[in-house]
Amino acid sequence: MLETFLQAIILLSSVAVIPALVSTEARVRRIGLTIGLIGQPAWLLSSFLHAQWGIALVAMWWTMFYAWGLWTHRRKPGNGRSPAYATRSR
C-alpha cells in the first residue's frame, strides 16, 4: 500500500515537473521546481526502503538542485521578474 502511494507520487510529480522546467515562463518554472521538491520525499523514502543507494544519491542531488532553482528563480520584489532572467536597464 505504501509503495503504491509512493510510486503514484513519483509518477505524478515527475510527469508534471518535466514540461514545467523547460518552460520559457519563470512562473511556470517556479511551479515545476516546487512540485519537484514536493515529490522528492517519495523518491527518497522509496529508494531507502529498497536499499537503492544510487537512486537515493540521485534523489538527494535533485533535491539540492530543486531547492537551488527555487532560490535562484524566486520572485524579485517590485517587478515580479525572476532575478536569474532579469535584464539590465540601459
N, C-alpha and C positions, 0 to 999 in steps of 0.2 A: 504494500500500500504506500509506504513512504517513498520507495524507489519510483513508483509510478508517478507520484506527485512531483518529485524532484525532476524526473525526465520531462514532464509536461512543462514545468517552469523553464528548464533548459531549452526546450524546443521553442516555446513561445517567445522567450526573451531574445534568443538568438535570431529568430526569423524577423523580429521587429527591429533589432539593432542594425543588421547589415545594411538595409537601404537607408536608414536614418543617418548612419555615419558617413555615407558618401553624398549626402545632400549638399546642395550649394547654400542652403539657408542655415544660418547659425542657430536659430531657434530649434530647428529640426535636429541638428547635430547634438545640441544640449539634451534634447529629449532622448535621443538614441544613447548617449553616454549615461544618462540617468537610468534608463531601462537596463542597459548592460550591467551597471553597477548593482542594481537590484537583483539581477539574475545570478550574480557571482556566488552568493552563499549556497545556491543549489549545486553549482559546479563543484565548489569546494567540499561540501558535505558528501556528495555522491562519490567524488574521487577518493576521499579519505575512507569512506565506508568500504570501498572495494580495493583499497590499497593500490590505487593507480597514481603513483607518485609523480609520474611525468605529467599527467593531466592536472594534478594538484599544483605543480610548479607553474604550468602554463596558466592556470586559472588565477594564481596569485599575481603573475605578470600582468594579465589582463585587468585584474582588479586595480593594480597600481596605475595602469595607463588610463583606465576609465576615470579614476579619481583625478589624475593629472589633466586629462582632457576637460573635465568639468571645471577644474581650476583655471585652465587656460582660456576656456570659452565662456567664462562667467560673464554676466551682463555688466557692462560698464555703466555706472550711474550717469544719468543725464541723457544719453542718446540711444540707449538700448542696443548699441553695436557691441559685438564681441571684440575685446582688445586684441585678440590674435589676428583679426582680419581688418582692423581699423586702418584707415588710410590717413596719411598726414595731410593737414590742411596747408594750403600754399599761400 
